[in-house]
Amino acid sequence: MGEQNKEMSFLDHLEELRWHLVRSTVCILVFTIVLFVYQKEVYNQFLLAHLNPEFSTYKWFCEAFTKIGIDSSFCNLSFSSKLQSLAPTNQLMNAVWSSFILGAILSFPYIIWEMMKFIMPGLTPKERQKSRGFIIISTLLLIIGLLFSYYVIAPMSVYFFYNYQITDVIVNNFQFDSYIGLITNTLLGVSIVFELPLVVYFLTKLGLITPEFLKKYRKHSLVLVLIVAAVITPPDVASQIIVAIPILILYEISIVVSKVIVKKQKKQEL
């Protein structure tokens, strides 16, 4: 009888998890539909904004270089105003996929909240209070990651690829889905990378990693960070350094987070 109750309890637990996942999925779909309905505004004002020479990042770089007496091509930018669509379904499928990715990014705080609601019954009163801070921190890291990718990495990538040319015989005439993919993948990838301290928090809580482990493999992580930076940025040293620095800072913060968790766990054992 007790075994049956335990089994029912487990099934109830799975049912509860299912509803958390369903609500999270519905949230993503709602954002996706709204973004798809306003696709023209999303593309013109957001996804294609980096093709405007007056974009704030280009102006900032122009002013910064001018102040230190360096002539910069950021001051006289020009981009091709047209992107190619080479298949009948390209625009529709790209609009759907881009809306979904942006919808998932915007839904992230709600998804985290649903996850915490599922976990909360198994937490102590103290841990429940701290869970609110967890939601705030995860959302803050997401926003910082989005801003960094949108105002630093994306414009630098667009600037580099539009100006890179092997020879005058080859003309840059980009497909629009490749261009949009560059922007959305950058936003998604960097946002995930900026959640590193939270990933380390959970892995430390589960006992899968320790501060000593993170310190031991610091040099290896540096190489990995540079590889990640090379993947999500244009292939020039300046861009990779600009991206690598905040990721390395996040790694050091993750070590501190791991230390704090381990100390607390040791105190609880005593």
N, C-alpha and C positions, 0 to 999 in steps of 0.2 A: 504493500500500500504506500509506504514511505517513498519507495522507488518510483511509483507512478506519479506521486505528487512532485517529486524532484524533476521527473521527465516533463510534466506539465509546466512546471516553473521554468524549465529550460526553453520549452516551446514558446511560452509567453514572452520570454526574454528575446527570442528570435523574432517574434511578432512585433515587439516594440521596436527592435532595430530596423525591421522592414519599414515601419511607418516613418521612422526618422529619415531613412533613405528615400522614401517616396516623397516626403515633404521637401527634402533637399533637391530632388530631381524636379519637382514642380516649380520650385523657386528658380532653378536654372532655365527651365522652359519658359517661364513668365518673362524673365529678362530677355531671353532669346527672341521671343515673339515681339516684345516691345521694340527691341533694337532692329529687328527685321522690318517692322512697320515703318520705322524712321531711318531706314537704311541710307537714304540720300543724305540726310543731315549727318549721320554717323560717318559716312565716307568723306563727305566734303569738309566737315568741321574737325574731324578727328583722325581718321586713318590716312587721309591724303594731305593733311595739314603740313607735313614736312616737305612737300613740293612747293610750298610758298616761300620765296626768298626772304619774306618779311617775318618768317617764323622766329619767335622770341630767342631761341638758342643761337641762331645764326647772327642775330643782331648783337647778342651778348658777346659772342666770340669776336665779332668785328670790332666792337667797342673796346674789348679787353686788349686785343692785339694792337689796336691803334694807339691806346694809352701808353703802351710800352715801346712804341715806335717801330712796330713790325707791320709791313704790308701783308694783308691777308686776303685770300680769295673769298673768305666769308663775306667780305664787303661788297662783292659784285657777283653774286650767285645768279645762275639761271638754270632752270630745270625744264625738261620737255613737259609740256602741259598735257600730253596725251600718253595713255598707256594702252597696250594692245590686248584685245580679247580674241583668242584664236579658235574658240569652239563655241557652238550655239548655247551650251549649258554653262559655260564658264562663269558668267556674271551671276546667274541664279545660285549655283552651288557655292560660289565664293561668298555671296551675301549670307546664305544659310550658315555656312561653316564659321565665318567671321562673327556672326551674331551669336553663335553657340559659344565660341571661345570667350568673347567679351562677356557674355551672360554668365559663364562659369566663374570668371574672375570677379565680377560684381557680386555673385552669390556667395563668394568664399566666406565672408563674415557670418552669414546666416548658416552655412554648412557647419562651420566651427561651433556655432551656438547649438545646433541640433546634436552634434557629437557630444558636447559637454552635457546637454540634457540627458543623453543616454548614459553617460558615465557617472553623473552626479549621485544617483542612489547608492553607489558603492563608495562614495567619498565621505570623509569625516567632515563635520561642520566647518572646521578651519579650511580644509581643502576646497569646500564649496564656495567659501568667500573668495578664495584666491582664484577660482575658476573665472570669475568676472574679469579679473585683471588679465588672465590668459587671453580672453576674447579680445580685450582692448589692445593688448600688445600684438597679437597676431594680425589684427586689422591695421594697426599702425605700421607694422613691418610691410604689410601688403601695399599700403598707400605709398610708403617711401620707395619700395621697389618699383611700383608703377610710375611714379614721378621721375625716378632716376632713369628708367628705361625709356620713357616717353620723351623726356627733355634732354637726355644726354646720349644714350646709346643709339636710339632710333635716328635722330638727326645726323649723328656722326656717320652712321652706316649709309644713310641715303646720300649724304655729301660725298663719301668716299666712292661708292659704287657708281654714282652719276658722273664723277670726275675721272674715274680710272679708265684709261684707254691704252691698249697696247700699241696701236697704230691708228693713224687718221683714216685708213682704209676701212676700219671696223667702226660702225656707228652703234651707240647704245640706244636700243629701242626696246624697252622692257615690256614683258607681259604683265598685265595688271595683277593676276593672281599670285605671281611670284613676288611682286612688290608688296601686296597686302599680307602675304604669308610672312615676309620678312618682318613687318611691323607687329603682327599678332603673335608670332613665335617669340619675338624679343620681349614683348609685354608679358607673355605667359612664363617664359623661361626665367627671366630676371625676378619676377614676382615670387616664383617657387624658391629660387636661390636665396632670396631675402628672408625666407622662413627658416633658414638653417638653425638659428638658436632654439627655436621651438622643437625642431626635429631632434636636436641633441638633448633637449630637456626630456622628451619622452623616452629616447633610447637609454639615457642615464637612469631614469626612473625604472625602466625594465631591466636594468643591469647589463645591457648589451655593450655599453661603452663606459669608459672612465676618463677623468681628466688626464691621467697618466698616458692612456692610449692616445688621446688627442695631441698631447705634447710630443709623444714619441714619434708620431707620424706627421708632425708639423711641416717638415721639409717635403714630405711626399704630397701633403695637401697643397703646398705652394705650387708644385708642378701641376697638380690637378686643377687648381684655380686658374693658372695661366692657360691651360688647355681649354677650360670652360670659357675663359675670356676670349680666346682665339676663335672659338666656335660661334659665340654670340655677338662678336664685333667684327668690324672690317679688319683685314690683315695688315694693320700697321701698329707699330709699337706703342704710340701715344694712346690710341684707343684702348688697347689691351691693358695698359697700366691704369688708365682711368677706371676701367671696369674692375680690375683685379684688386685695387686698393680697398674699396668698400667690402668686397667679399672676404678679404683677409681680416679686416676689422671685425666682420661678423663671425669669423672663425675664432678670433681671440675672445670675443664676447661669449661664444659657445663654450669655450674652455672654462670661463668664469662661472657660467650657468651650471656646467657639469660639476664644478667644485662645490658650489653652494648646495646642490642636490645631494651629493655624496656626504657632505658634512651633516646635513639634516638627517639623512638616513642613519648615520653612525650614532647621532645623539638619540634617536628614537630606539635604537638597539640597546643603548645603555639604560 
